[in-house]
Amino acid sequence: MMQEPETNPTPAPYAAGTGSVPVTPDRDAFERMGYRERLALKREDPAGYAALRHAPGNDR
């Protein structure tokens, strides 16, 4: 009988994100977001992402 490989319930540290995007993000929250959080925001609310991305104070 073949054993099924065990799955690791926790993602690798480099792939782990908090997965928490603020419901109403503000400029400070946007600055604190990591790549995965910003990507989630961009997919869920493209207009809100664009507004925060181009808000004054963004040096990127």
C-alpha positions as CSV (number, residue, x, y, z in Angstrom):
1,M,0.0,0.0,0.0
2,M,1.4,3.4,-1.0
3,Q,1.6,6.2,1.5
4,E,0.5,9.6,0.5
5,P,3.2,12.3,0.9
6,E,2.7,14.5,3.9
7,T,1.8,18.0,3.2
8,N,3.3,20.9,5.0
9,P,0.5,23.1,6.4
10,T,2.7,26.2,6.7
11,P,4.0,27.9,3.5
12,A,7.7,28.5,3.1
13,P,8.8,31.7,4.8
14,Y,9.6,33.5,1.5
15,A,6.1,32.7,0.3
16,A,4.2,33.5,3.5
17,G,2.2,36.7,3.7
18,T,-0.2,37.8,6.4
19,G,-3.0,37.7,3.9
20,S,-4.6,40.6,5.6
21,V,-5.5,43.6,3.5
22,P,-7.2,46.4,5.5
23,V,-10.9,46.8,4.6
24,T,-10.4,50.6,4.1
25,P,-6.7,51.0,3.5
26,D,-5.1,54.4,3.9
27,R,-1.8,55.7,2.8
28,D,0.0,54.5,6.0
29,A,-1.5,51.0,5.7
30,F,-0.5,50.9,2.0
31,E,3.1,51.8,3.0
32,R,3.2,48.9,5.4
33,M,1.8,46.3,3.0
34,G,4.0,43.7,1.6
35,Y,4.0,42.5,-2.0
36,R,1.3,39.9,-1.6
37,E,-1.0,42.2,0.3
38,R,-0.6,44.9,-2.4
39,L,-1.2,42.3,-5.1
40,A,-4.4,41.2,-3.3
41,L,-5.6,44.8,-3.0
42,K,-4.8,45.4,-6.7
43,R,-6.9,42.3,-7.7
44,E,-9.8,43.1,-5.3
45,D,-10.0,46.9,-5.8
46,P,-8.0,48.1,-8.9
47,A,-9.3,51.7,-8.5
48,G,-8.5,51.9,-4.8
49,Y,-5.0,50.4,-5.5
50,A,-4.4,53.0,-8.2
51,A,-5.5,55.8,-6.0
52,L,-3.2,54.7,-3.2
53,R,-0.3,54.0,-5.6
54,H,-0.4,57.5,-7.0
55,A,-1.1,59.3,-3.8
56,P,1.3,62.1,-2.8
57,G,4.2,60.8,-0.7
58,N,4.8,57.7,-2.8
59,D,8.4,57.7,-3.9
60,R,8.2,54.5,-5.8
